[in-house]
Amino acid sequence: MPEDPRKPWVVAISQALVRGAAPLVPVEQREEWLREWRAEIWHRWQFLFHTHEWNRREKFLLLRSALGAFADAAWLLASQESVRTRISGTARSPFTCLAALALILIGIAVGSSGLQATREMLFRQMPSKAGTLTFIWLHHYLGGSDKGLPADVVPAWDQGSKLLKGVAGLEVRHLPVSFAGRAVPENPLVISASPNLFDLLGIRPALGKFPAGTGVVLDHRAWVAFAKSQRAAIGSEIKISGQPYQVAAVLPGNFEFLSRQPTVYLMERLTYERKAFIAARVKPGVNESQLKKDLARIAAEVCYYYNLQNQLRVSTWREALLSPLMSFGIATALACFFACMAFRTSFEGIKRAFEPEQRKAAAGRTLFFLAKTGLALACVFVSGLEWSRSESSVLLASRDPGSGPFLIWLYVLGTMGVLFWAVADQRARCRVCLRLMAFPVRIGCPGSLLLDWSGTELFCSEGHGLLHVPLMAPSWDEESDRWISLDDSWKGLFAHEK
C-alpha cells in the first residue's frame, strides 16, 4: 500500500491562512467553518496530486483560494444582526461624520503634496527689509485686463519719489530655454527684471553673485531641474529665446517670489517699450492715495504719461498672498446670510435652546455643528486654493487665479452647499446623542391635511425622542417643536443592549 505523500508547504500555508481568518467567524459557526475549509484544501491537494496535475500554477491557485477565507469570514461576521446594528449605529454617529470630513481633508492634503499653496499663503514670509513690499500695475478705465507700465517709469520713480525705498520692473513670460545645449521641455517661467530686484527683496544668493548688469539667476528649482544641482552651473551658458547669457547666481532653496515652478530670472535694464509690473518698497506711513498721486505726478513730469492716477492699481505683497482668504471670508458671510434667510433662523428659538435646563445639550449640539461645518468649509477652502494656485500659477495682479472671479464664485457655491448640508444634517439628528435618526415611519395621507398631518416620523435608536418631518408646511403646526423627547420608560423599545 503506497504511503501518503508528505504535505507540501503550500498546503500548510493555506491552512495557516484559514486559521488566521477563523477569529472573524462567530463562535457558534467557527468549528463547522474550519472543518469545511480544511477539508476543501486537503481534498483539492489530494485530487491534484493523484491525477498528476499538481504543479506551480495549481499551488498559486490554492493559495489564492485560501485567501478567500478572509472574505468569507468577514461576510459571516457582517451578516450577524448584532454586528449590522453596531455598524449602522457607528455610521449614524456624530464622530463618524467628523472622521469622514477629516479623512477628506487629509486626502486633499496628500493629493496636493502637503497643502503647498495653503502653507505658502499662511506662513510664507519675505525677508524683512525697511518698507512694505508692494506691487504696482496699470488698469485702464474701460475694460481690458491688468497691464504693465512702460518700463521707463522705474528709474523715474526710483530717483524722483520720496515715498519709495527702491523700485524694480518685472516682465513675466514663458519663453524657450536651453541649457548646456539641451532644450528645456515646456517653456519655463522667465522673469525679466531690473538688476536691483534681489536687493529690493532682501535676498542673498546661495551660489555665485548677482550680476550688476545683464545676466541670469536661477531659482533653486530651476537649478535642480536644469543643472542637476551642479555647482559648475555658475558661469555656464544658457540660451533664452536663442540669445546666449551667462548664469551668474543660484537663489536659496527656501526662496519663492511669484511662483513655485522653476523660474529663470533674466536681469537686464528694461527699456521704455517694455511693459513691466512694478515691485517697490513703500516707506512706512504712506497710504495708497498718497502713493498714487505722487507716482502719477512723476510719470507726467518726467516720462510724459498723463492721467495715470486713477488707472494705477496698488497691492501689498501680503495682500496679494492673502486674497483667496479674503474672498473665502466674503463668500462665507454671504452663505451665512442666505442660509439664515432660507431656514428662517429665529433668535427667539436660539434663546430658548440655551435656557438653563437645556444649556448643556445645546452646547454639545452647537460644538458639533461648528466642528463639522468648520471641517467642511476647510475642505472647500483648501481644495479651491490648491486647485487655483497650482505650482504653475503666478502671484501677480490678474495673473493670479487665486484672486480671480471664478474662485470667488466657487467659494460662494461651496460655502452655501456646506451650510445648507450642515443645517439639514443637524435637523435630522437626535437632540441628545446627535446620532442620525432611524426607523422612518410614514404617517398620514398627503390628501388629508385638514384635520391631520402627513409626513414621516423618525426615532432615535437610543430612545431619546422622535422627530416629525412634515410633507408640507401646512400639515404641521409651525409654531410647535418637531422634536418630542421621550422619558426613560421608552428606551427599552429602541435602545440596543451594549
Secondary structure as UniProt FT lines:
FT   HELIX           9..21
FT   HELIX           22..24
FT   HELIX           27..50
FT   TURN            51..52
FT   HELIX           56..78
FT   HELIX           81..91
FT   HELIX           94..111
FT   TURN            112..115
FT   HELIX           116..123
FT   STRAND          132..138
FT   STRAND          149..150
FT   TURN            151..152
FT   HELIX           153..160
FT   STRAND          164..174
FT   STRAND          177..179
FT   TURN            180..181
FT   STRAND          182..183
FT   STRAND          189..193
FT   TURN            195..196
FT   HELIX           197..201
FT   STRAND          207..208
FT   STRAND          215..218
FT   HELIX           220..227
FT   TURN            228..229
FT   HELIX           231..233
FT   TURN            234..235
FT   STRAND          237..240
FT   TURN            241..242
FT   STRAND          243..250
FT   TURN            253..254
FT   STRAND          263..267
FT   TURN            272..273
FT   STRAND          275..282
FT   TURN            284..285
FT   HELIX           288..302
FT   TURN            309..311
FT   STRAND          312..316
FT   HELIX           317..342
FT   TURN            343..344
FT   HELIX           347..353
FT   HELIX           356..358
FT   HELIX           359..388
FT   TURN            391..392
FT   HELIX           397..399
FT   HELIX           401..403
FT   HELIX           405..427
FT   TURN            431..433
FT   STRAND          438..443
FT   TURN            446..447
FT   STRAND          455..459
FT   TURN            461..462
FT   STRAND          465..470
FT   HELIX           473..475
FT   TURN            478..479
FT   STRAND          483..485
FT   HELIX           488..490
FT   HELIX           491..494
//
